[in-house]
């Protein structure tokens, strides 16, 4: 049986190894501008939410939160947000 030997992903490099990978990132909403700051390792994205009221309600009163982020699809997964606003996936735009 074929069993490839792959080196494990380095935990010090949180960026995606393949196109379409989800990465662990932090998310912070600027209350003055409504812009989202998403960061992972040395990378940071400044984006806008397509449904800012829902995302703001999900992170209201919390500082930077840990999320799963797909930089190719511009989608954030905020675990547990469905209990607050009915959805855990949020689409973003540049």
TIKOLVEX-659942 format. One record per residue (C-alpha): x, y, z. Coordinates in steps of 0.05 Angstrom, whole numbers, m for minus. Layout:
N
east  north  up
X  Y  Z
...
This chain:
94
east  north  up
0  0  0
26  69  m18
40  113  42
70  180  26
113  214  77
96  287  83
128  337  129
77  365  178
57  437  168
99  484  209
58  514  266
100  578  261
73  591  190
m3  599  195
m11  618  122
m46  569  75
m5  515  42
m54  507  m15
m102  553  m51
m169  550  m15
m141  530  53
m172  557  116
m125  589  166
m131  608  239
m131  684  244
m153  740  288
m208  789  271
m217  860  296
m271  910  276
m253  984  275
m314  1016  308
m301  1083  275
m295  1060  202
m328  991  205
m268  961  170
m245  891  189
m173  875  204
m158  802  194
m88  778  211
m49  713  210
26  710  221
59  766  182
m1  778  137
m58  826  150
m119  841  108
m164  903  112
m234  883  88
m308  900  93
m364  853  113
m422  843  64
m469  840  125
m433  886  175
m492  889  224
m491  813  233
m416  808  241
m414  868  289
m469  836  331
m431  771  334
m367  803  360
m398  861  399
m360  877  462
m303  829  447
m233  849  428
m196  813  372
m229  744  364
m200  680  335
m232  659  270
m221  613  212
m207  653  149
m204  634  76
m163  688  41
m181  663  m28
m257  661  m18
m257  721  31
m300  683  81
m293  683  157
m319  628  201
m335  652  271
m350  591  313
m413  599  357
m438  661  321
m498  623  295
m526  623  366
m524  699  368
m540  721  297
m562  657  261
m499  647  220
m426  630  231
m400  645  161
m390  716  138
m372  739  68
m322  796  61
m298  842  5
m234  879  m7
